Structure formats: C-alpha cells, structure tokens
C-alpha cells in the first residue's frame, strides 16, 4: 500500500475526508498527538485500525467529533444521557484535550469501544483535526497513530516511521502542541474518575464540578492493583475502560530506567550506571527536564523516538514531581520504563 503524504490544503483535506468516508485510514494531527482515524460508525474500518497498529481488540478507541450536537447520535439516551457534569466540563474544556466517557448508543459499533457499553468522546481544538472531521462528515475513531506499545507520535514523520505502507494517508500537519494524550474522564459512575491523566488535571476539573475528582486506582503506582511483574501481578484479566491503561506502554526500543533524587543525586547515579553500562557494552543517554513539566510533556515522546533513532541501548530519565501535569507525564514515564525506578 502506498501511504499518501497530504498537505493541510483544502484540496488535500477533501481527499482525506473521502478516504475516511470510503472506509480507509488517515493519520492526522491533534493538539495532543497524531491520531490514526477511521469512520467510528464503520465496524470494518475501525477493525483495520487494530490491524494496522497491532492493537489488542479490547483496547477502546476515542471518538473525535467537531460539534457537541453529534453526541445525540453517539450517547445512549441522546441529550438526556449526557448529564449535568458532562455539560459543565464540556463548556469549560471543549474543544480541547479532554475525553469524556459516556454510555454508548446502539449506533456505535462494539469494535469501536472494545466491547464496552460506554464510548469515549472528545472534541479536539486542533484546526486541522476540526476541518478533517467536518469534511469527513462522520465521527472519527482515532487512537494514537503508532504501532501498539511504542511512544505516541507527535510529528507526521513519527507516524510514517511506524505506519508507512500500512495506512492510506498521513496529513503532514507539523508538531503537536501538548505532546501527551488527552485526559480521559469517566462520568458514568457515582463519582467522576480520571482513567488517563493529561494536560487537563484533576484539580482543574474539580474546580469546574465543585467536587472531588479522583484518579482510577490503576493509575497509582504504589497500588496493589497496578500490574507489576516484580510482584507477580499481571494485567491479563484486566479489561481497560480507556486507552493508555495497560501496564507496558509508550516504550522505545531502548531500555528506560527512571531515577529519583535531587539533581546532585541524579547526576551521581547516572555516572555510576553509565560506567557500568559501558563496561557491559551498552550505550546510554540521559533525559532531565529539570522539573519543567510543560516541556517534558511536549518533548517526552519525541525524545524517546529520537534516542531510538540514535540507537542507544539505555535511557536514564530523572523523575518529576507527581503533582498536576507532572503526574500525567510521570504516568507515561513509568509505563515506558515498565515501572523500573531507581531510588
């Protein structure tokens, strides 16, 4: 298959929209990461995303829309099924990097939701994504446009590294602004729960809803429910309600090791471990974002991919403070390292 490189011109957006309407796959930029899009209401098209990514079929997709009016078709009960809390956060954060979990309507195929009776929906703020959804005329199911388990792509070049020859087209839309995937908020239970942390933090959402917004227990690294091979716990019986909840994710070819401690302690440990690695014949690289969490969010996936291109064997990364956006970035760091943390 020849993967087309499309520009952001109106003519090429029309081409991309036609591909989606006809059941094909198009990778496109959002403000978070690049998504791999298919018609969310076309079971065969969505199934081809799983095939292209090598993605487990129990991992649900996020459905992207351009207008909140589209919820009527996608949510069980239409407007009555949306709920007051959802309306509040939609008014505050849409369009933007927030995904909301709703009870799904019968119009949404089970393959799109990983067999769940809920559907994850968001309205991206990226103009190219908006234009594509409008042109396609259908809601677009789109996980990140990478091979399953690898770091999410934040440039079109990253997409082509994984997807060239596997999909019909990529829109060459430049670098993504946020750099990590959207926050996923579950509003289908008694209390609002964040299933995947992102730029929109629990504190922001709590302020809008005027109530506590908790993180799902699977996100807490010290919780016994977290899959941890060192403790003999696996995730094979775990059915994710949101993308990004699997144990190992966002992993480069290189081995990732996180290091806790002050700057001085970090430097000392890096020197010791680097010397040890070199004696064993391994090359090592270092990532230290110096507690700049916004820079870490934007660059983390891109840095992992670049260091893989340079064929490093080991990547040592200084941990971040796990508050606010730092918690969201650390979620990705921990998964990329398989929870390997040097204290």
C-alpha positions, 0 to 999 in steps of 0.5 A: 500500500502506498501511504499518501503524504497530504498537505493541510490544503483544502484540496488535500483535506477533501481527499482525506475526508473521502478516504475516511468516508470510503472506509480507509485510514488517515493519520492526522494531527491533534493538539495532543498527538497524531491520531490514526482515524477511521469512520467510528460508525464503520465496524470494518474500518475501525477493525483495520485500525487494530490491524494496522497498529497491532492493537489488542481488540479490547483496547477502546478507541476515542471518538473525535467529533467537531460539534457537541450536537453529534453526541445525540447520535453517539450517547445512549439516551441522546441529550438526556444521557449526557448529564449535568457534569458532562455539560459543565466540563464540556463548556469549560474544556471543549474543544480541547484535550479532554475525553469524556466517557459516556454510555454508548448508543446502539449506533456505535459499533462494539469494535469501536469501544472494545466491547464496552457499553460506554464510548469515549468522546472528545472534541479536539481544538486542533484546526486541522483535526476540526476541518478533517472531521467536518469534511469527513462528515462522520465521527472519527475513531482515532487512537494514537497513530503508532504501532501498539506499545511504542511512544505516541507520535507527535510529528507526521514523520513519527507516524510514517516511521511506524505506519508507512505502507500500512495506512492510506494517508498521513496529513503532514500537519507539523508538531503537536502542541501538548505532546501527551494524550488527552485526559480521559474522564469517566462520568458514568459512575457515582463519582467522576474518575480520571482513567488517563491523566493529561494536560487537563488535571484533576484539580482543574476539573474539580474546580469546574464540578465543585467536587472531588475528582479522583484518579482510577486506582490503576493509575497509582503506582504504589497500588496493589492493583497496578500490574507489576511483574516484580510482584507477580501481578499481571494485567491479563484479566484486566479489561481497560475502560480507556486507552493508555491503561495497560501496564507496558506502554509508550516504550522505545526500543531502548531500555528506560530506567527512571531515577529519583533524587535531587539533581546532585543525586541524579547526576551521581547515579547516572555516572555510576550506571553509565560506567557500568553500562559501558563496561557491559557494552551498552550505550546510554543517554540521559533525559532531565527536564529539570522539573519543567513539566510543560516541556517534558510533556511536549518533548517526552515522546519525541525524545524517546523516538529520537534516542531510538533513532540514535540507537542507544541501548539505555535511557536514564530519565530523572523523575518529576514531581507527581503533582498536576501535569507532572503526574500525567507525564510521570504516568507515561514515564513509568509505563515506558520504563515498565515501572523500573525506578531507581531510588 
